[in-house]
């Protein structure tokens, strides 16, 4: 065979080898490359009305309650089909910013979860930030639980809107609710009452055992509401606010939180006792997996995560973890990466 013939015989094999060499790194890089992320404002039409046994007064009016979808771009824009949506429910005195602190990326819970493929709805509950309420006496925690139920239903059906553009909003194949403090109480009551979520992540959840510090703070807010009505500050001073939430959060993070702190609607303050009773009575009726997270230096919780988790006797799967050295605001403490790892590990098991 001539040299030219030999080369022609070897040419197909050589080309195949080159193609494989070029394709393999590209596909590996594509698999490792983080998904493009998106953050879009959304709005829900919700009725401010409670419907529990310990019903408190809402004004029965319909409000536009706002939030932000944060996640992989294709999921946020509804291009990836149905997806799991994590609904993030904030505490009193904070707001949706608690979960989406964009000025401090290391402590931006929603965006960090998005980098791991999770899509989240960051809510501003009625009476907070982008979901204003003229009179804070016009809502209550039972109504907040009912409105959370409406949010879950709208997510599952896709019946809500982006505030800009005409892109179809995604619908959820699964809804997992993450709550912090009183937000965790709202989430737990909703899950027990309506049985329409797939899991619960409860941070700084006191159940029926808030600490003496938390009880005193509620008493102070109640006194303000009895005197003035409308809204009451959470923490009489900035120092009090920091002590209630933080143990190890960096100073700059605490300063951002203080600048964005919200007063609490007095209807929420007045209904805290009934909400705690409802949470205590209904915990055994939660029938989905539950993750309970507490900080060992949480000023507002009087017992360990494991003790709190024992209330969920009807759940098929309960996980309890205490974060050493952390205060109440787990996503904003220095241990935030550990908190997220625990949450992501738990979510993978659903």
ABEGO torsion letter per residue (X at the ends): XBAAAAAAAAAAAAAAAAAAAAAAAAAAAAAABBBBBBBBBBBBBBBBBBABABBBBBAGBBBBBBBBBBEBAAAAAGAAEBBBBBBBBBBBGBEAAAABBAABAAABAAAAAAAAGBBBBBBBBBGBEABBBABAAABBAAAAAAAAAAAAAAAAAGBBBBABEABBBBBBABBBBBBBEAAAAAAAAAAAAAGABABBBBBGBAEABBBAAAAAAAAAAAAAAAAAEGBBBBEABAAAAAAAABAABBAAAAAAAAAABBBBBAAAAAAAAAAAAAAAAAAAABABBBBBBBBAABAABABBAAAAAAABAABABBBBBBBBGBBABAAABAAAAAAAAAAAAAAAAX
